[in-house]
């Protein structure tokens, strides 16, 4: 009888996995076996290279749980949760898409002693919780920039690209904001905060820019020398890649005139069936996020960022303003202007 129950549990787990993943473009997946029959299904945009330590730490605390961790794009995550895919936790760096899902009623409430310790700017209505602050940075190839001063502001970057088009033609990478949710968030937030964004986009557009879906691919292409620079990639991914680069081929620059800082967030979808386990993982992430120093974790903590941070350097706020550029008319207008700047012929 026990073997029959185990077989039924295995069949159910496989069915849940297939149902959850149906139609999803999964970039990576890892299964952490548990001693019990329960499975916590996690849908996330975070690469396993930076998120495995968090999952491994949680699994040590809860070895009874099996963890199914699927990596997808932010747009895929948004679509899957909206369509009711059976996942217990949604984690993404695309704050606007996450907030829209929560605002539209796709999240369950969750409250614990740990969530109560979060500052107000790092949570919204006991439904969505931030556990990192991650700046957008520029990553450059030291070889391709040899003899040139590293830019400190967007105007500096505009000047170096204008002055050396032969060096940077076909060697500038940035997000394709039509397909990258995080890239779209970075672009819209930057466009509303600094006029230099459109001037820089037009300069890049004259250099045959290479367009990407993800930070990791851009950073790898800088490290290999295929790109001279990658613009607006996640600083956490860049730092992880730099730690592996003993040859000094990659350098990280944080623009001094303005810096996007995103909050990586988590929430429990309405379709979740393992609410208790999902809440326990949220608590683990928040405890790591509230630590005083970065330590050995690959993703940065919330730190001391707050509403009072210096202009242009504080985290993007969780709130309804995030959805302005998700309005279909606003999105079409923004993408039309972006295409005109970035796809010059």
C-alpha positions as CSV (number, residue, x, y, z in Angstrom):
1,X,0.0,0.0,0.0
2,X,2.9,2.3,0.8
3,X,4.4,1.7,-2.6
4,X,1.0,2.4,-4.2
5,X,0.8,5.7,-2.4
6,X,4.4,6.6,-3.5
7,X,3.6,5.8,-7.1
8,X,0.5,7.9,-7.0
9,X,2.5,10.7,-5.4
10,X,5.1,10.4,-8.2
11,X,2.4,10.5,-10.9
12,X,0.8,13.5,-9.3
13,X,4.2,15.3,-9.1
14,X,4.9,14.6,-12.8
15,X,1.4,15.7,-13.7
16,X,1.8,18.9,-11.8
17,X,5.1,19.6,-13.4
18,X,3.8,19.0,-16.9
19,X,0.8,21.1,-16.2
20,X,2.9,23.9,-14.8
21,X,5.4,23.9,-17.7
22,X,3.0,23.4,-20.5
23,X,3.8,26.0,-23.2
24,X,6.6,27.6,-21.1
25,X,9.9,28.4,-22.7
26,X,12.1,27.1,-19.8
27,X,15.7,28.3,-19.9
28,X,17.0,26.1,-17.1
29,X,15.6,23.9,-14.4
30,X,16.8,22.0,-11.3
31,X,15.1,19.5,-9.1
32,X,16.1,19.2,-5.4
33,X,14.7,15.9,-4.1
34,X,13.0,15.8,-0.7
35,X,12.4,13.1,1.8
36,X,8.7,13.7,1.7
37,X,6.0,13.8,-1.0
38,X,5.5,17.6,-1.0
39,X,6.9,19.6,-3.9
40,X,7.4,23.4,-3.9
41,X,7.3,24.7,-7.4
42,X,9.2,27.9,-8.1
43,X,9.1,30.0,-11.2
44,X,11.9,32.5,-11.4
45,X,13.9,34.8,-13.7
46,X,17.1,34.4,-11.5
47,X,19.8,32.2,-13.1
48,X,20.7,29.1,-11.1
49,X,24.3,30.3,-10.9
50,X,23.3,33.1,-8.5
51,X,20.2,31.5,-6.9
52,X,21.3,28.0,-6.1
53,X,22.9,29.1,-2.8
54,X,19.5,30.4,-1.6
55,X,17.8,27.2,-2.6
56,X,20.4,25.0,-1.1
57,X,20.2,26.9,2.2
58,X,16.5,26.6,2.3
59,X,16.6,22.9,1.4
60,X,19.0,22.2,4.3
61,X,16.3,23.7,6.6
62,X,13.5,21.9,4.9
63,X,14.8,18.6,3.6
64,X,11.3,17.1,3.6
65,X,10.4,19.4,0.7
66,X,11.3,18.7,-2.9
67,X,12.1,21.9,-4.8
68,X,11.3,22.3,-8.5
69,X,13.0,25.5,-9.7
70,X,12.3,26.7,-13.3
71,X,14.1,29.7,-14.9
72,X,12.2,31.6,-17.5
73,X,12.2,35.1,-18.9
74,X,10.2,37.8,-17.1
75,X,7.7,38.0,-19.9
76,X,7.2,34.2,-19.7
77,X,6.7,34.3,-16.0
78,X,4.2,37.1,-16.3
79,X,2.2,35.1,-18.9
80,X,2.3,31.8,-17.0
81,X,1.1,33.3,-13.7
82,X,-1.7,35.3,-15.5
83,X,-2.8,32.1,-17.2
84,X,-3.0,30.2,-13.9
85,X,0.1,27.9,-14.2
86,X,0.5,25.8,-11.1
87,X,3.5,27.4,-9.3
88,X,3.8,28.2,-5.6
89,X,6.2,31.1,-5.8
90,X,7.0,33.7,-8.5
91,X,10.4,35.5,-8.3
92,X,11.4,38.2,-10.8
93,X,13.6,41.3,-11.3
94,X,10.9,42.9,-13.6
95,X,9.2,44.9,-10.9
96,X,6.6,46.4,-13.1
97,X,5.3,43.1,-14.4
98,X,5.4,41.6,-10.9
99,X,3.5,44.5,-9.5
100,X,0.9,44.4,-12.3
101,X,0.2,40.7,-11.5
102,X,-0.3,41.5,-7.8
103,X,-2.4,44.5,-8.5
104,X,-4.6,42.5,-10.8
105,X,-5.4,39.9,-8.1
106,X,-3.0,37.1,-9.0
107,X,-1.2,37.0,-5.6
108,X,-2.2,35.6,-2.2
109,X,-1.6,37.5,1.1
110,X,1.2,36.4,3.3
111,X,2.3,37.7,6.6
112,X,4.9,36.6,9.1
113,X,7.2,38.0,11.8
114,X,9.9,38.3,9.1
115,X,7.7,40.2,6.6
116,X,6.7,42.6,9.4
117,X,10.4,43.7,9.7
118,X,10.6,44.8,6.0
119,X,10.7,48.6,5.4
120,X,7.5,49.9,3.7
121,X,9.3,50.6,0.4
122,X,10.2,46.9,0.1
123,X,6.7,45.4,0.3
124,X,3.2,46.1,-0.9
125,X,-0.1,45.1,0.8
126,X,1.3,41.9,2.4
127,X,1.5,40.4,-1.1
128,X,4.8,41.2,-2.8
129,X,8.2,41.3,-1.1
130,X,11.6,42.6,-2.1
131,X,14.7,40.9,-0.9
132,X,17.5,42.5,-3.0
133,X,18.5,45.9,-4.4
134,X,20.4,45.5,-7.6
135,X,21.8,48.4,-9.7
136,X,22.0,48.4,-13.5
137,X,25.6,48.8,-14.6
138,X,27.8,49.1,-17.7
139,X,30.2,46.2,-18.3
140,X,33.2,46.9,-20.6
141,X,35.9,44.9,-22.2
142,X,39.2,46.2,-20.9
143,X,40.9,45.1,-24.1
144,X,38.4,46.9,-26.4
145,X,38.7,50.0,-24.2
146,X,42.5,50.0,-24.1
147,X,43.8,53.6,-24.3
148,X,40.4,55.1,-23.7
149,X,39.2,56.7,-20.4
150,X,36.4,54.6,-18.9
151,X,33.1,56.7,-19.0
152,X,31.7,57.8,-15.7
153,X,28.5,59.4,-17.0
154,X,26.1,58.8,-19.9
155,X,27.6,62.0,-21.6
156,X,31.0,60.5,-21.3
157,X,29.7,57.3,-22.9
158,X,28.1,59.2,-25.7
159,X,31.4,61.1,-26.3
160,X,33.5,57.9,-26.5
161,X,31.1,56.1,-28.8
162,X,30.8,59.2,-31.1
163,X,34.6,59.7,-31.2
164,X,35.5,56.1,-32.0
165,X,32.7,54.6,-34.1
166,X,35.1,52.2,-35.9
167,X,36.0,50.6,-32.5
168,X,32.4,50.1,-31.3
169,X,30.5,49.3,-34.5
170,X,28.7,46.1,-33.9
171,X,30.2,45.8,-30.5
172,X,27.7,47.5,-28.2
173,X,25.1,45.3,-26.5
174,X,21.9,46.2,-24.7
175,X,18.4,44.7,-24.1
176,X,15.9,44.2,-26.8
177,X,13.2,45.9,-24.8
178,X,10.4,44.3,-27.0
179,X,11.1,40.9,-25.5
180,X,13.0,41.6,-22.2
181,X,10.7,42.6,-19.3
182,X,13.7,43.8,-17.3
183,X,15.2,45.6,-20.2
184,X,11.9,47.4,-20.8
185,X,11.7,48.4,-17.1
186,X,15.3,49.8,-17.1
187,X,14.6,51.7,-20.4
188,X,11.3,53.3,-19.3
189,X,12.6,54.3,-15.9
190,X,15.7,55.8,-17.4
191,X,13.8,57.6,-20.1
192,X,11.6,59.3,-17.5
193,X,14.6,60.2,-15.3
194,X,17.3,61.5,-17.7
195,X,17.2,63.2,-21.1
196,X,20.6,61.5,-21.9
197,X,18.8,58.2,-22.4
198,X,17.4,59.0,-25.8
199,X,20.6,60.8,-26.9
200,X,22.6,57.7,-26.0
201,X,20.1,55.4,-27.7
202,X,20.5,57.3,-30.9
203,X,24.3,57.1,-30.8
204,X,24.1,53.4,-30.1
205,X,21.6,53.0,-33.0
206,X,24.2,54.3,-35.4
207,X,26.6,51.6,-34.3
208,X,24.6,48.5,-35.2
209,X,23.9,47.5,-31.6
210,X,23.5,43.9,-30.6
211,X,20.2,43.2,-28.9
212,X,19.8,40.6,-26.1
213,X,17.1,39.1,-23.9
214,X,19.3,38.6,-20.8
215,X,22.1,40.1,-18.8
216,X,24.1,36.9,-18.6
217,X,24.5,36.5,-22.4
218,X,25.6,40.1,-22.7
219,X,28.2,39.8,-19.9
220,X,29.5,36.6,-21.4
221,X,30.0,38.3,-24.8
222,X,31.9,41.1,-23.2
223,X,34.1,38.6,-21.4
224,X,34.8,36.8,-24.7
225,X,35.6,40.0,-26.5
226,X,32.7,39.8,-28.9
227,X,31.3,43.0,-27.3
228,X,33.1,46.1,-26.2
229,X,30.4,47.0,-23.7
230,X,27.1,45.8,-22.4
231,X,24.7,48.6,-21.3
232,X,22.3,48.4,-18.3
233,X,23.0,44.8,-17.2
234,X,22.3,43.6,-13.7
235,X,25.2,44.4,-11.4
236,X,24.7,41.2,-9.4
237,X,25.3,39.1,-12.5
238,X,28.2,41.2,-13.6
239,X,29.8,40.9,-10.1
240,X,29.4,37.1,-10.3
241,X,31.0,37.0,-13.7
242,X,33.8,39.3,-12.6
243,X,34.6,36.9,-9.7
244,X,35.3,34.2,-12.4
245,X,37.4,36.4,-14.6
246,X,41.0,36.1,-13.3
247,X,42.4,37.7,-16.4
248,X,40.9,41.2,-15.9
249,X,39.1,41.2,-19.2
250,X,35.9,42.7,-17.7
251,X,35.3,45.8,-15.7
252,X,32.1,47.0,-14.1
253,X,31.1,50.7,-14.3
254,X,28.2,52.3,-12.5
255,X,27.2,55.6,-14.1
256,X,27.6,58.5,-11.7
257,X,24.8,60.7,-13.2
258,X,21.9,58.2,-12.7
259,X,21.5,54.6,-11.7
260,X,18.5,52.3,-12.0
261,X,18.2,50.2,-8.9
262,X,15.7,47.4,-9.1
263,X,14.1,45.4,-6.3
264,X,14.0,41.6,-6.9
265,X,10.6,40.5,-5.6
266,X,8.7,37.4,-4.7
267,X,5.0,36.6,-4.3
268,X,2.7,33.6,-3.8
269,X,0.4,33.2,-6.9
270,X,-3.3,32.5,-6.4
271,X,-2.8,29.1,-8.0
272,X,-0.2,28.0,-5.4
273,X,-1.0,24.9,-3.4
274,X,2.0,24.9,-1.1
275,X,1.3,28.2,0.5
276,X,3.1,27.3,3.8
277,X,6.3,26.2,2.1
278,X,6.2,29.2,-0.3
279,X,5.9,31.5,2.7
280,X,8.8,29.7,4.5
281,X,11.0,30.3,1.4
282,X,10.0,34.0,1.3
283,X,11.1,34.3,4.9
284,X,14.4,32.7,4.1
285,X,14.9,35.1,1.2
286,X,14.0,38.1,3.4
287,X,16.3,37.1,6.2
288,X,19.1,37.0,3.6
289,X,17.9,40.3,2.2
290,X,18.0,42.0,5.6
291,X,21.5,41.0,6.4
292,X,23.9,43.8,7.3
293,X,26.7,42.9,4.9
294,X,26.8,41.1,1.5
295,X,28.7,38.1,2.9
296,X,29.1,35.1,0.6
297,X,25.6,35.4,-1.0
298,X,25.8,36.1,-4.7
299,X,22.8,38.5,-4.7
300,X,23.1,41.8,-2.8
301,X,21.0,42.5,0.3
302,X,18.4,45.3,0.6
303,X,21.0,47.3,2.3
304,X,20.3,50.7,3.6
305,X,18.4,51.9,0.5
306,X,15.3,53.9,1.3
307,X,13.0,56.6,0.0
308,X,15.5,59.1,1.2
309,X,18.3,57.8,-1.0
310,X,20.0,60.4,-3.3
311,X,18.1,61.4,-6.4
312,X,18.7,58.9,-9.2
313,X,20.3,56.3,-7.0
314,X,17.5,54.9,-4.8
315,X,15.5,51.8,-5.6
316,X,12.6,52.0,-8.0
317,X,9.5,52.3,-5.9
318,X,7.0,49.6,-5.6
319,X,3.6,51.2,-6.4
320,X,1.1,51.9,-9.2
321,X,3.5,54.3,-11.0
322,X,5.3,51.1,-12.2
323,X,2.3,50.3,-14.5
324,X,2.4,53.6,-16.4
325,X,4.4,52.2,-19.3
326,X,2.5,48.9,-19.2
327,X,-0.5,50.7,-20.6
328,X,-0.8,49.4,-24.2
329,X,-0.9,52.9,-25.7
330,X,2.1,54.1,-23.7
331,X,4.0,50.8,-24.5
332,X,3.4,51.1,-28.2
333,X,4.5,54.8,-28.2
334,X,7.6,54.0,-26.2
335,X,8.6,51.0,-28.4
336,X,8.0,53.0,-31.6
337,X,10.4,55.7,-30.3
338,X,12.9,53.1,-29.2
339,X,12.9,51.4,-32.6
340,X,13.4,54.7,-34.3
341,X,16.5,55.3,-32.2
342,X,18.0,51.8,-32.0
343,X,17.3,50.4,-35.5
344,X,18.7,53.1,-37.8
345,X,19.4,52.1,-41.3
